[in-house]
Amino acid sequence: MKPASFDYVLAEYLDEALDVLANEGSDARIIAGGQSLMPMLNMRLAKPKTLVDIMQVSELARIERKAGIVTIGAAVRQAALLDWAGLGESLRLAALALPWTGHVQTRSRGTVCGSIAHADPSAELPLVVCALDGEVLLRSARRRRRVAARDFFTGMMATTRADDELIEAVTFPADQRRCAFREVARRHGDFAIVACAAVTKGDGVRLAVGGVADMPVARDFPYLEASALDDALNAFAYDLDARDDVHATARYRRDLVRMIGRDLVREVLQ
C-alpha cells in the first residue's frame, strides 16, 4: 500500500517545527528516523495532513553529559548513540539493550526519541528509560515541560504528549550502578516477547519488564533471597496481566518474567 497524501515540511529550525504543530495539532506528525511511522503511513494506520521532518534541526542532534545527566536529542539516531564513546561508562544499560533494538539497518535510521515517542510496549528503549528513572523533555510553542518516564507512558502506544508537543530530548542519570539486560524474541532484532532490565538501587534492585503489559513496568524490590525473591517475582508476573497472543501464551510470559527476573536480580546483586 501507499500512504495517503500529505504535505511535507523540512524544518531547519526548532521554532519552525513547533509553529506547524501549534497550527495543525493532531493533523501534523513529527518524522525523524521514520522506522515506526513509515509502516503506519503505508498501511494507512496514520493519515496526517502534514509531516514535519526534524532531522535538519542541529540543536536536536546532541548527546551530552553534564552534571551527572546524559541528554539525548530528538535527532540522535540509535546507531549514533551506540557509537558514542561515553556510552559504556555513562549508560551501561543502554549499551546492553541497543544491540537488541531492531537491526543494523533500522538503527542507522531510527532515533532514540522516536522509539520512546512510539511507545511500543515490546521496544527496548522505553524499557531502558523506565528502568533508569529517565525523563522526557516535551516542548511546544507555548511551553516546555519535563515528564518522568513512569508518568510518560499511559498505555499501548499511548503517552502524555499533547498534539502540539514534540519530544525535544530524553535525559538519563549517568549510570554508575550495576545493571543487566535480557530478552527473548523469535529472532534477534524482533520485538521482544519478554524483555527485562535490572538495576541496583540504594536499598535493593529495580526490575523493569517490557513485552507483557501494555507499557513497560518497573518495580523496586528490597534485598530478597531464595523463596522470598521467587514469591515477589511471581506476584509481579501476575500483576502484569499477561495475555495470550500469536507470539506466546500468558503462562509462557509469566514464566519468563520469573526466570529471567531471578537471574538478573542475582546477577546485579553479586
Contacts in CASP RR format, 6 or more apart in sequence:
PFRMAT RR
TARGET T0000
AUTHOR 0000-0000-0000
METHOD contacts of the structure
MODEL  1
MKPASFDYVLAEYLDEALDVLANEGSDARIIAGGQSLMPMLNMRLAKPKT
LVDIMQVSELARIERKAGIVTIGAAVRQAALLDWAGLGESLRLAALALPW
TGHVQTRSRGTVCGSIAHADPSAELPLVVCALDGEVLLRSARRRRRVAAR
DFFTGMMATTRADDELIEAVTFPADQRRCAFREVARRHGDFAIVACAAVT
KGDGVRLAVGGVADMPVARDFPYLEASALDDALNAFAYDLDARDDVHATA
RYRRDLVRMIGRDLVREVLQ
1 42 0 8 1.000
1 43 0 8 1.000
1 44 0 8 1.000
2 42 0 8 1.000
3 41 0 8 1.000
3 42 0 8 1.000
3 44 0 8 1.000
3 47 0 8 1.000
4 41 0 8 1.000
4 44 0 8 1.000
4 47 0 8 1.000
6 41 0 8 1.000
6 47 0 8 1.000
6 48 0 8 1.000
6 49 0 8 1.000
6 50 0 8 1.000
6 51 0 8 1.000
7 49 0 8 1.000
7 50 0 8 1.000
7 51 0 8 1.000
8 50 0 8 1.000
8 51 0 8 1.000
8 53 0 8 1.000
9 16 0 8 1.000
9 17 0 8 1.000
9 20 0 8 1.000
9 50 0 8 1.000
9 51 0 8 1.000
9 52 0 8 1.000
9 53 0 8 1.000
10 53 0 8 1.000
10 56 0 8 1.000
11 17 0 8 1.000
11 20 0 8 1.000
11 52 0 8 1.000
11 53 0 8 1.000
11 54 0 8 1.000
11 56 0 8 1.000
11 57 0 8 1.000
12 56 0 8 1.000
12 57 0 8 1.000
13 57 0 8 1.000
14 54 0 8 1.000
14 57 0 8 1.000
14 59 0 8 1.000
14 60 0 8 1.000
14 139 0 8 1.000
14 168 0 8 1.000
15 141 0 8 1.000
17 30 0 8 1.000
17 52 0 8 1.000
17 54 0 8 1.000
17 57 0 8 1.000
17 166 0 8 1.000
18 139 0 8 1.000
18 140 0 8 1.000
18 141 0 8 1.000
18 164 0 8 1.000
18 166 0 8 1.000
19 141 0 8 1.000
20 28 0 8 1.000
20 50 0 8 1.000
20 52 0 8 1.000
21 28 0 8 1.000
21 30 0 8 1.000
21 52 0 8 1.000
21 140 0 8 1.000
21 141 0 8 1.000
21 163 0 8 1.000
21 164 0 8 1.000
21 165 0 8 1.000
21 166 0 8 1.000
22 140 0 8 1.000
22 141 0 8 1.000
22 142 0 8 1.000
22 164 0 8 1.000
24 49 0 8 1.000
24 50 0 8 1.000
25 163 0 8 1.000
25 164 0 8 1.000
26 163 0 8 1.000
27 48 0 8 1.000
27 49 0 8 1.000
27 50 0 8 1.000
28 48 0 8 1.000
28 49 0 8 1.000
28 50 0 8 1.000
28 51 0 8 1.000
28 52 0 8 1.000
28 163 0 8 1.000
29 37 0 8 1.000
29 46 0 8 1.000
29 48 0 8 1.000
29 50 0 8 1.000
29 51 0 8 1.000
29 52 0 8 1.000
30 51 0 8 1.000
30 52 0 8 1.000
30 54 0 8 1.000
30 74 0 8 1.000
30 117 0 8 1.000
30 166 0 8 1.000
31 37 0 8 1.000
31 38 0 8 1.000
31 51 0 8 1.000
31 52 0 8 1.000
31 53 0 8 1.000
31 54 0 8 1.000
32 53 0 8 1.000
32 54 0 8 1.000
32 55 0 8 1.000
32 74 0 8 1.000
32 75 0 8 1.000
32 110 0 8 1.000
32 111 0 8 1.000
32 113 0 8 1.000
32 114 0 8 1.000
33 55 0 8 1.000
33 77 0 8 1.000
33 109 0 8 1.000
33 110 0 8 1.000
33 111 0 8 1.000
33 114 0 8 1.000
34 109 0 8 1.000
34 110 0 8 1.000
34 114 0 8 1.000
35 106 0 8 1.000
35 109 0 8 1.000
35 110 0 8 1.000
36 114 0 8 1.000
36 115 0 8 1.000
36 118 0 8 1.000
36 120 0 8 1.000
37 46 0 8 1.000
37 118 0 8 1.000
40 46 0 8 1.000
41 47 0 8 1.000
41 48 0 8 1.000
54 60 0 8 1.000
54 74 0 8 1.000
54 75 0 8 1.000
54 166 0 8 1.000
55 61 0 8 1.000
55 75 0 8 1.000
57 74 0 8 1.000
57 75 0 8 1.000
58 75 0 8 1.000
60 73 0 8 1.000
60 74 0 8 1.000
60 75 0 8 1.000
60 76 0 8 1.000
60 168 0 8 1.000
60 169 0 8 1.000
61 73 0 8 1.000
61 75 0 8 1.000
61 76 0 8 1.000
62 71 0 8 1.000
62 72 0 8 1.000
62 73 0 8 1.000
62 76 0 8 1.000
62 169 0 8 1.000
63 70 0 8 1.000
63 71 0 8 1.000
63 72 0 8 1.000
63 73 0 8 1.000
63 76 0 8 1.000
63 80 0 8 1.000
63 81 0 8 1.000
63 84 0 8 1.000
64 70 0 8 1.000
64 71 0 8 1.000
65 71 0 8 1.000
65 86 0 8 1.000
65 90 0 8 1.000
65 174 0 8 1.000
68 173 0 8 1.000
68 174 0 8 1.000
69 171 0 8 1.000
69 172 0 8 1.000
69 173 0 8 1.000
69 174 0 8 1.000
70 90 0 8 1.000
70 91 0 8 1.000
70 171 0 8 1.000
70 172 0 8 1.000
70 173 0 8 1.000
70 174 0 8 1.000
71 137 0 8 1.000
71 169 0 8 1.000
71 170 0 8 1.000
71 171 0 8 1.000
72 81 0 8 1.000
72 112 0 8 1.000
72 113 0 8 1.000
72 169 0 8 1.000
72 170 0 8 1.000
72 171 0 8 1.000
72 172 0 8 1.000
73 112 0 8 1.000
73 113 0 8 1.000
73 168 0 8 1.000
73 169 0 8 1.000
73 170 0 8 1.000
74 111 0 8 1.000
74 113 0 8 1.000
74 114 0 8 1.000
74 166 0 8 1.000
74 167 0 8 1.000
74 168 0 8 1.000
74 169 0 8 1.000
75 111 0 8 1.000
76 111 0 8 1.000
76 112 0 8 1.000
76 113 0 8 1.000
77 107 0 8 1.000
77 108 0 8 1.000
77 109 0 8 1.000
77 110 0 8 1.000
77 111 0 8 1.000
77 112 0 8 1.000
78 98 0 8 1.000
78 101 0 8 1.000
78 106 0 8 1.000
78 107 0 8 1.000
78 108 0 8 1.000
78 110 0 8 1.000
78 111 0 8 1.000
78 112 0 8 1.000
78 115 0 8 1.000
78 125 0 8 1.000
79 104 0 8 1.000
79 107 0 8 1.000
79 108 0 8 1.000
79 110 0 8 1.000
81 87 0 8 1.000
81 91 0 8 1.000
81 94 0 8 1.000
81 98 0 8 1.000
81 112 0 8 1.000
82 95 0 8 1.000
82 98 0 8 1.000
82 99 0 8 1.000
82 107 0 8 1.000
87 94 0 8 1.000
87 95 0 8 1.000
87 98 0 8 1.000
88 95 0 8 1.000
90 172 0 8 1.000
90 174 0 8 1.000
90 175 0 8 1.000
91 132 0 8 1.000
91 172 0 8 1.000
91 174 0 8 1.000
91 175 0 8 1.000
92 175 0 8 1.000
92 179 0 8 1.000
93 128 0 8 1.000
93 131 0 8 1.000
93 132 0 8 1.000
93 175 0 8 1.000
93 179 0 8 1.000
93 181 0 8 1.000
93 197 0 8 1.000
93 199 0 8 1.000
94 125 0 8 1.000
94 128 0 8 1.000
94 172 0 8 1.000
94 175 0 8 1.000
96 179 0 8 1.000
96 180 0 8 1.000
96 181 0 8 1.000
96 197 0 8 1.000
97 124 0 8 1.000
97 125 0 8 1.000
97 127 0 8 1.000
97 128 0 8 1.000
97 181 0 8 1.000
97 195 0 8 1.000
97 197 0 8 1.000
98 107 0 8 1.000
98 124 0 8 1.000
98 125 0 8 1.000
100 124 0 8 1.000
100 181 0 8 1.000
100 183 0 8 1.000
100 185 0 8 1.000
100 188 0 8 1.000
100 189 0 8 1.000
100 192 0 8 1.000
100 195 0 8 1.000
101 107 0 8 1.000
101 115 0 8 1.000
101 123 0 8 1.000
101 124 0 8 1.000
101 125 0 8 1.000
101 189 0 8 1.000
102 189 0 8 1.000
102 190 0 8 1.000
103 189 0 8 1.000
112 125 0 8 1.000
112 170 0 8 1.000
113 167 0 8 1.000
113 169 0 8 1.000
113 170 0 8 1.000
114 167 0 8 1.000
115 123 0 8 1.000
115 124 0 8 1.000
115 125 0 8 1.000
115 126 0 8 1.000
116 125 0 8 1.000
116 126 0 8 1.000
116 129 0 8 1.000
116 136 0 8 1.000
116 152 0 8 1.000
116 167 0 8 1.000
116 170 0 8 1.000
117 159 0 8 1.000
117 161 0 8 1.000
117 167 0 8 1.000
118 157 0 8 1.000
119 126 0 8 1.000
119 153 0 8 1.000
119 155 0 8 1.000
119 156 0 8 1.000
119 157 0 8 1.000
119 158 0 8 1.000
119 159 0 8 1.000
119 215 0 8 1.000
120 126 0 8 1.000
120 157 0 8 1.000
120 191 0 8 1.000
121 155 0 8 1.000
121 156 0 8 1.000
121 157 0 8 1.000
121 210 0 8 1.000
121 211 0 8 1.000
121 212 0 8 1.000
121 213 0 8 1.000
121 214 0 8 1.000
121 215 0 8 1.000
121 216 0 8 1.000
122 191 0 8 1.000
122 192 0 8 1.000
122 193 0 8 1.000
122 195 0 8 1.000
122 210 0 8 1.000
122 211 0 8 1.000
123 191 0 8 1.000
123 192 0 8 1.000
124 181 0 8 1.000
124 183 0 8 1.000
124 192 0 8 1.000
124 195 0 8 1.000
126 149 0 8 1.000
126 153 0 8 1.000
126 210 0 8 1.000
126 215 0 8 1.000
126 216 0 8 1.000
127 195 0 8 1.000
127 197 0 8 1.000
127 208 0 8 1.000
127 209 0 8 1.000
127 210 0 8 1.000
127 216 0 8 1.000
128 172 0 8 1.000
128 197 0 8 1.000
129 136 0 8 1.000
129 149 0 8 1.000
129 152 0 8 1.000
129 170 0 8 1.000
129 172 0 8 1.000
130 149 0 8 1.000
130 150 0 8 1.000
130 153 0 8 1.000
130 208 0 8 1.000
130 216 0 8 1.000
130 217 0 8 1.000
130 218 0 8 1.000
131 179 0 8 1.000
131 197 0 8 1.000
131 198 0 8 1.000
131 199 0 8 1.000
131 206 0 8 1.000
131 208 0 8 1.000
131 216 0 8 1.000
131 218 0 8 1.000
132 149 0 8 1.000
132 172 0 8 1.000
132 173 0 8 1.000
132 175 0 8 1.000
132 199 0 8 1.000
133 148 0 8 1.000
133 149 0 8 1.000
133 150 0 8 1.000
133 173 0 8 1.000
134 148 0 8 1.000
134 149 0 8 1.000
134 170 0 8 1.000
134 171 0 8 1.000
134 172 0 8 1.000
134 173 0 8 1.000
135 146 0 8 1.000
135 147 0 8 1.000
135 148 0 8 1.000
135 149 0 8 1.000
135 170 0 8 1.000
135 171 0 8 1.000
136 146 0 8 1.000
136 147 0 8 1.000
136 148 0 8 1.000
136 149 0 8 1.000
136 152 0 8 1.000
136 159 0 8 1.000
136 161 0 8 1.000
136 167 0 8 1.000
136 170 0 8 1.000
137 144 0 8 1.000
137 145 0 8 1.000
137 146 0 8 1.000
137 167 0 8 1.000
137 168 0 8 1.000
137 169 0 8 1.000
137 170 0 8 1.000
137 171 0 8 1.000
138 144 0 8 1.000
138 145 0 8 1.000
138 146 0 8 1.000
138 147 0 8 1.000
138 161 0 8 1.000
138 162 0 8 1.000
138 165 0 8 1.000
138 166 0 8 1.000
138 167 0 8 1.000
138 168 0 8 1.000
139 145 0 8 1.000
139 165 0 8 1.000
139 166 0 8 1.000
139 168 0 8 1.000
140 162 0 8 1.000
140 164 0 8 1.000
140 165 0 8 1.000
140 166 0 8 1.000
141 164 0 8 1.000
142 164 0 8 1.000
144 168 0 8 1.000
146 171 0 8 1.000
147 160 0 8 1.000
150 218 0 8 1.000
151 160 0 8 1.000
152 159 0 8 1.000
152 160 0 8 1.000
152 161 0 8 1.000
153 159 0 8 1.000
153 215 0 8 1.000
153 216 0 8 1.000
154 160 0 8 1.000
154 215 0 8 1.000
155 214 0 8 1.000
155 215 0 8 1.000
156 214 0 8 1.000
156 215 0 8 1.000
158 215 0 8 1.000
161 167 0 8 1.000
175 199 0 8 1.000
177 199 0 8 1.000
177 200 0 8 1.000
177 201 0 8 1.000
177 268 0 8 1.000
178 199 0 8 1.000
178 200 0 8 1.000
178 268 0 8 1.000
178 269 0 8 1.000
179 197 0 8 1.000
179 198 0 8 1.000
179 199 0 8 1.000
179 200 0 8 1.000
179 268 0 8 1.000
180 197 0 8 1.000
180 198 0 8 1.000
180 264 0 8 1.000
180 267 0 8 1.000
180 268 0 8 1.000
181 195 0 8 1.000
181 196 0 8 1.000
181 197 0 8 1.000
181 198 0 8 1.000
181 264 0 8 1.000
182 195 0 8 1.000
182 196 0 8 1.000
182 260 0 8 1.000
182 263 0 8 1.000
182 264 0 8 1.000
183 192 0 8 1.000
183 193 0 8 1.000
183 194 0 8 1.000
183 195 0 8 1.000
183 196 0 8 1.000
184 192 0 8 1.000
184 193 0 8 1.000
184 194 0 8 1.000
184 195 0 8 1.000
184 256 0 8 1.000
184 260 0 8 1.000
185 191 0 8 1.000
185 192 0 8 1.000
185 193 0 8 1.000
186 193 0 8 1.000
186 247 0 8 1.000
191 211 0 8 1.000
192 210 0 8 1.000
192 211 0 8 1.000
193 211 0 8 1.000
193 247 0 8 1.000
193 248 0 8 1.000
193 252 0 8 1.000
193 253 0 8 1.000
193 256 0 8 1.000
194 209 0 8 1.000
194 210 0 8 1.000
194 211 0 8 1.000
194 212 0 8 1.000
194 248 0 8 1.000
194 253 0 8 1.000
194 256 0 8 1.000
194 257 0 8 1.000
194 260 0 8 1.000
195 209 0 8 1.000
195 210 0 8 1.000
195 211 0 8 1.000
196 207 0 8 1.000
196 208 0 8 1.000
196 209 0 8 1.000
196 210 0 8 1.000
196 256 0 8 1.000
196 257 0 8 1.000
196 260 0 8 1.000
196 261 0 8 1.000
196 264 0 8 1.000
197 207 0 8 1.000
197 208 0 8 1.000
197 264 0 8 1.000
198 205 0 8 1.000
198 206 0 8 1.000
198 207 0 8 1.000
198 208 0 8 1.000
198 261 0 8 1.000
198 264 0 8 1.000
198 265 0 8 1.000
198 267 0 8 1.000
198 268 0 8 1.000
199 205 0 8 1.000
199 206 0 8 1.000
199 208 0 8 1.000
199 268 0 8 1.000
200 206 0 8 1.000
200 268 0 8 1.000
200 269 0 8 1.000
201 220 0 8 1.000
203 222 0 8 1.000
203 223 0 8 1.000
204 220 0 8 1.000
204 221 0 8 1.000
204 222 0 8 1.000
204 223 0 8 1.000
204 269 0 8 1.000
205 220 0 8 1.000
205 221 0 8 1.000
205 223 0 8 1.000
205 265 0 8 1.000
205 268 0 8 1.000
205 269 0 8 1.000
206 218 0 8 1.000
206 219 0 8 1.000
206 220 0 8 1.000
206 221 0 8 1.000
207 218 0 8 1.000
207 219 0 8 1.000
207 221 0 8 1.000
207 233 0 8 1.000
207 236 0 8 1.000
207 261 0 8 1.000
207 264 0 8 1.000
207 265 0 8 1.000
208 216 0 8 1.000
208 217 0 8 1.000
208 218 0 8 1.000
208 219 0 8 1.000
209 216 0 8 1.000
209 217 0 8 1.000
209 218 0 8 1.000
209 236 0 8 1.000
209 240 0 8 1.000
209 257 0 8 1.000
210 216 0 8 1.000
210 217 0 8 1.000
211 253 0 8 1.000
212 237 0 8 1.000
212 240 0 8 1.000
212 241 0 8 1.000
212 242 0 8 1.000
212 253 0 8 1.000
212 254 0 8 1.000
212 257 0 8 1.000
213 240 0 8 1.000
213 241 0 8 1.000
213 242 0 8 1.000
217 240 0 8 1.000
219 236 0 8 1.000
221 229 0 8 1.000
221 232 0 8 1.000
221 265 0 8 1.000
223 269 0 8 1.000
224 232 0 8 1.000
224 265 0 8 1.000
229 262 0 8 1.000
229 265 0 8 1.000
230 258 0 8 1.000
230 262 0 8 1.000
233 257 0 8 1.000
233 258 0 8 1.000
233 261 0 8 1.000
233 262 0 8 1.000
233 265 0 8 1.000
234 258 0 8 1.000
236 257 0 8 1.000
237 253 0 8 1.000
237 254 0 8 1.000
237 255 0 8 1.000
237 257 0 8 1.000
237 258 0 8 1.000
238 254 0 8 1.000
240 253 0 8 1.000
240 254 0 8 1.000
240 257 0 8 1.000
242 250 0 8 1.000
242 251 0 8 1.000
242 253 0 8 1.000
242 254 0 8 1.000
242 257 0 8 1.000
243 250 0 8 1.000
244 250 0 8 1.000
END
